[in-house]
């Protein structure tokens, strides 16, 4: 599974081993939504400012589509 937060960072996790598999590069603003296609080949990432630091200039809202590799979703050790 994947998690994303207001820090703009996404992590993929191994739920069995309870370990992080990978940390993705930081996105310009916080992660507001994540979705994976049914085949598990792509992840859609919505990045937007959440106003947790009040009203200020910020990058525009964006949607990113990223192709997932085995290294993004499979643990190295079991």
C-alpha positions as CSV (number, residue, x, y, z in Angstrom):
1,X,0.0,0.0,0.0
2,X,1.0,3.6,-0.4
3,X,0.8,6.6,1.9
4,X,1.2,10.3,1.2
5,X,1.1,13.4,3.4
6,X,1.2,17.1,3.7
7,X,5.0,17.0,3.5
8,X,4.6,16.0,-0.2
9,X,6.3,12.6,0.3
10,X,4.9,9.2,-0.8
11,X,5.9,5.9,0.7
12,X,5.2,2.4,-0.4
13,X,4.9,-0.3,2.3
14,X,5.0,-4.0,2.8
15,X,2.0,-4.8,5.0
16,X,3.3,-8.3,5.9
17,X,6.8,-7.3,7.0
18,X,5.6,-3.8,8.2
19,X,8.5,-2.1,6.4
20,X,8.8,0.7,4.0
21,X,9.7,-0.5,0.5
22,X,10.4,2.9,-1.1
23,X,10.2,6.6,-0.5
24,X,9.4,8.6,-3.6
25,X,10.9,12.0,-4.4
26,X,9.1,14.9,-2.8
27,X,6.2,16.5,-4.7
28,X,5.8,20.3,-4.9
29,X,2.9,20.4,-2.3
30,X,1.1,18.0,0.0
31,X,-0.4,14.8,-1.3
32,X,-4.2,15.1,-1.2
33,X,-5.1,11.8,-3.0
34,X,-3.5,8.6,-4.4
35,X,-5.1,5.9,-6.7
36,X,-3.6,2.8,-8.3
37,X,-5.0,1.3,-11.5
38,X,-6.5,-2.2,-11.3
39,X,-3.4,-3.9,-12.8
40,X,-1.1,-2.1,-10.3
41,X,1.0,-0.6,-13.1
42,X,0.4,3.1,-12.5
43,X,-0.3,5.4,-9.6
44,X,-2.1,8.7,-9.9
45,X,-1.0,11.4,-7.4
46,X,-2.9,14.6,-6.6
47,X,-0.7,17.3,-5.1
48,X,-2.3,20.4,-3.7
49,X,-1.6,23.0,-0.9
50,X,-3.7,22.3,2.2
51,X,-3.4,25.7,3.8
52,X,-1.8,24.1,7.0
53,X,0.6,27.1,7.0
54,X,-2.2,29.7,6.3
55,X,-2.8,31.7,3.2
56,X,0.5,32.1,1.1
57,X,1.8,31.8,-2.4
58,X,2.0,28.1,-3.5
59,X,2.4,26.0,-6.6
60,X,-0.7,25.2,-8.5
61,X,-2.6,22.0,-7.9
62,X,-1.3,19.1,-10.0
63,X,-2.0,15.5,-11.0
64,X,0.9,13.2,-11.7
65,X,0.8,9.8,-13.3
66,X,3.7,7.5,-12.5
67,X,4.5,4.1,-13.9
68,X,5.2,1.7,-11.0
69,X,8.2,-0.7,-11.2
70,X,8.7,-3.9,-9.3
71,X,11.2,-2.0,-7.0
72,X,8.3,0.4,-6.1
73,X,6.0,-2.4,-4.8
74,X,8.0,-5.5,-3.9
75,X,10.2,-5.9,-0.8
76,X,13.8,-6.9,-1.3
77,X,13.8,-9.5,1.5
78,X,11.2,-11.8,3.0
